[in-house]
Amino acid sequence: MPPLAKRRLVRAPDLLICWKRGQLFIEQLQEGQSIRSSPAVIELLNLFTRPREAGEAARRCPGYERSSVLNAITDLARLRLLISEGEAERRTSRLTAWRRNLASVYYHVAARDIPFLRGRQVDRWEKRLASKRRPARFKRYHSPIRISVPKPRSVYLETGTLLKVLKQRRTVREFRREAIKIEELTLLIRGTWGQTGWLDAESLGRFIVKSSPSAGALHPIECYVLAWSVRGLSPGLYHYDVSSSELRRLRSGDFRTAAIEAASGQRWVANGAFLCVMTAVFERTLWKYELENAYRVVWLDAGHLAQTFCLLATSLGLGPFTTAAIQDSYIEKLIGLDGIKEFPVYLCGAGVPAKKLL
């Protein structure tokens, strides 16, 4: 490696400069770091808008000693605010990939890899929560005109009807140690994420139709399945190929431990039969919608799919669950995602419930 003065460095992409509590900070959005800064550091970083040797940058700072400037550049490289020219060419800028959608990038980075409570931490948190004043459970207007909304009559709650399924739907976290049938899994997968038709949008071409709504009929959500207790299906990691309606195995093995880690340590997840990882291919949405709310509708899409999944699972007599307590980086490494063009958004799964759904 050449000496520092001869190294060609460039400013890392996706840096955000902001004020916090009266101090200047640089947010490294790519890696989620927040570093206290100063106007002089900002000026130094600005010299590296294009690749430049550290020695050349030092010469452009006549008011400072060369050694102090080189030391500052060393610190900036250590903090990953300056990176090598080669790395900059290889790295994908999240801001560029997301069409300069700054608010979405900032929220996404801030919400990644959040450490969720485990073990006794949960007990302490529940005690603190119980001591706090709880908001009102219901909202009420004192209007003189009121129309009763009665419970549906039993004739509408016959077995198999949607109302019956809605009434039975519950999040299940206790399961019997019993495998589900591959037919049940494939029905769930296809019924939730499978294509049901085409929509002709004239000049924009044809759009896929599914059983759940999607903003602009763009369907950015992909489904990966960690299966370990499905009769007729070897344990492993699968991807659901919508175009051919096939589960394509990516890796073999028992992924129960991986499922627990993906779900932030929720051990009960492994007692089910499988776990579905929903990911978003954000460019599908950005192709049509480049506004900041494009990020919001990705999560709404995932919510629609999760409800469809839960209702289908309930109709099959299975116990469904969903969780947003995800470990982003772990899941990305597990599946092989770049975390920018495709990233995890939601988890859902099911198993044979320990108790009959009422």
C-alpha positions, -999 to 999 in steps of 0.1 A, spaced: 0 0 0 14 35 -9 22 59 19 -6 80 31 5 112 12 4 92 -21 -29 74 -15 -58 85 -36 -88 90 -14 -124 102 -20 -152 112 2 -175 83 12 -209 85 -4 -241 91 16 -228 116 42 -252 139 59 -241 170 79 -265 181 106 -267 199 139 -275 180 171 -278 196 205 -258 227 193 -230 206 178 -221 197 142 -222 160 133 -216 140 102 -239 110 97 -223 81 78 -256 68 63 -239 38 47 -227 23 80 -250 41 104 -223 61 123 -227 95 138 -194 115 142 -189 149 159 -173 173 135 -163 209 128 -164 234 99 -127 227 93 -134 190 89 -162 197 65 -139 219 44 -112 191 43 -138 165 33 -149 188 5 -114 186 -10 -121 149 -16 -152 154 -37 -132 137 -64 -103 113 -59 -72 131 -46 -39 122 -31 -37 131 6 -4 150 0 -22 172 -26 -50 179 -2 -25 190 25 -10 215 0 -44 230 -5 -46 238 33 -19 265 36 -32 277 69 -24 244 86 7 223 92 11 195 67 15 169 94 -17 180 112 -36 178 79 -23 143 71 -32 132 107 -67 145 102 -70 127 68 -58 95 86 -86 99 112 -112 105 85 -100 73 66 -102 54 99 -137 66 105 -146 56 69 -155 92 59 -127 89 33 -123 57 14 -100 45 -14 -107 54 -50 -110 16 -58 -136 10 -30 -156 41 -41 -159 26 -76 -171 -7 -62 -195 7 -36 -232 14 -43 -245 47 -30 -278 42 -13 -288 78 -21 -280 73 -58 -298 39 -59 -328 53 -41 -331 84 -65 -318 109 -39 -346 99 -16 -329 113 15 -356 110 41 -362 73 32 -324 66 33 -321 83 67 -350 65 83 -340 31 68 -304 34 82 -316 47 116 -340 17 120 -316 -11 110 -302 -37 134 -320 -24 164 -311 -45 195 -343 -59 208 -348 -69 245 -342 -105 255 -346 -126 286 -348 -106 319 -346 -74 300 -382 -80 289 -393 -84 325 -377 -51 335 -392 -34 305 -427 -47 313 -424 -35 349 -415 0 337 -443 -1 312 -468 -11 338 -459 20 359 -466 44 330 -500 60 324 -516 42 295 -534 61 267 -571 57 263 -579 24 245 -608 39 226 -617 72 209 -653 84 214 -674 112 199 -705 122 218 -728 124 188 -766 123 193 -769 101 161 -757 65 168 -763 34 147 -756 0 163 -731 -23 146 -742 -58 159 -722 -90 159 -728 -111 127 -755 -137 131 -744 -174 132 -756 -179 96 -728 -157 84 -702 -176 105 -704 -210 89 -671 -229 86 -650 -216 58 -665 -182 54 -643 -152 55 -660 -138 86 -653 -171 104 -616 -169 94 -614 -133 105 -629 -142 139 -604 -170 144 -573 -151 132 -548 -148 161 -511 -144 164 -498 -178 176 -466 -184 195 -472 -218 209 -470 -248 185 -472 -286 186 -441 -304 175 -458 -316 143 -448 -311 107 -471 -294 82 -478 -308 48 -459 -294 18 -494 -289 1 -503 -265 30 -470 -246 26 -473 -243 -12 -509 -232 -9 -499 -205 16 -470 -193 -5 -488 -192 -38 -520 -178 -23 -500 -149 -7 -472 -141 -31 -483 -158 -63 -496 -141 -95 -533 -143 -101 -535 -124 -134 -523 -95 -155 -534 -58 -157 -531 -40 -190 -518 -5 -184 -516 4 -221 -485 25 -227 -469 13 -195 -473 -23 -204 -486 -52 -184 -486 -53 -146 -488 -84 -123 -520 -89 -102 -518 -107 -69 -543 -114 -41 -531 -84 -21 -530 -48 -33 -497 -31 -41 -490 6 -48 -491 10 -86 -494 -28 -90 -456 -29 -87 -453 -57 -62 -417 -50 -48 -419 -78 -22 -400 -110 -26 -405 -141 -4 -377 -164 10 -386 -195 30 -366 -210 58 -383 -245 61 -375 -271 87 -407 -290 96 -425 -295 63 -434 -331 52 -422 -336 16 -398 -307 16 -361 -310 26 -350 -285 52 -333 -255 37 -335 -219 24 -358 -214 -6 -368 -185 -28 -403 -183 -43 -401 -177 -80 -433 -159 -89 -429 -162 -127 -427 -201 -126 -445 -205 -92 -417 -226 -79 -397 -228 -47 -361 -229 -57 -337 -241 -31 -307 -218 -24 -291 -238 5 -298 -270 24 -298 -274 62 -317 -268 94 -323 -231 96 -341 -230 130 -312 -213 148 -309 -188 119 -346 -181 121 -343 -172 158 -314 -149 151 -332 -133 122 -362 -126 145 -340 -109 171 -337 -139 195 -374 -148 197 -369 -185 204 -406 -195 200 -402 -189 162 -383 -221 158 -412 -241 173 -432 -234 141 -427 -252 108 -412 -225 87 -403 -188 85 -409 -165 55 -386 -135 50 -402 -107 30 -377 -85 12 -382 -54 -9 -367 -47 -43 -371 -10 -40 -363 0 -76 -396 -16 -87 -414 11 -67 -390 39 -75 -394 32 -113 -429 48 -110 -428 67 -77 -397 88 -68 -413 108 -40 -403 103 -3 -436 84 3 -424 56 -20 -406 41 10 -438 41 30 -458 21 5 -432 -7 5 -440 -13 41 -477 -11 34 -474 -37 7 -456 -60 32 -485 -54 57 -511 -63 30 -493 -96 22 -489 -105 59 -526 -102 65 -534 -123 35 -509 -149 48 -524 -149 82 -559 -154 69 -549 -182 46 -530 -199 74 -560 -196 97 -583 -211 71 -560 -241 69 -561 -246 107 -525 -234 111 -513 -209 136 -497 -178 119 -474 -151 133 -457 -120 120 -429 -99 135 -410 -68 125 -383 -75 151 -357 -82 124 -319 -81 123 -313 -66 90 -276 -72 85 -279 -108 96 -307 -116 72 -289 -99 43 -258 -120 49 -279 -151 54 -297 -147 21 -270 -128 2 -286 -94 -3 -268 -61 -8 -291 -43 17 -296 -15 -8 -312 -28 -40 -330 -55 -19 -335 -54 19 -356 -73 45 -388 -57 57 -410 -83 76 -411 -119 88 -441 -143 90 -445 -180 96 -468 -207 108 -471 -241 125 -496 -264 140 -511 -245 169 -508 -260 204 -544 -249 211 -574 -250 188 -582 -216 173 -615 -203 186 
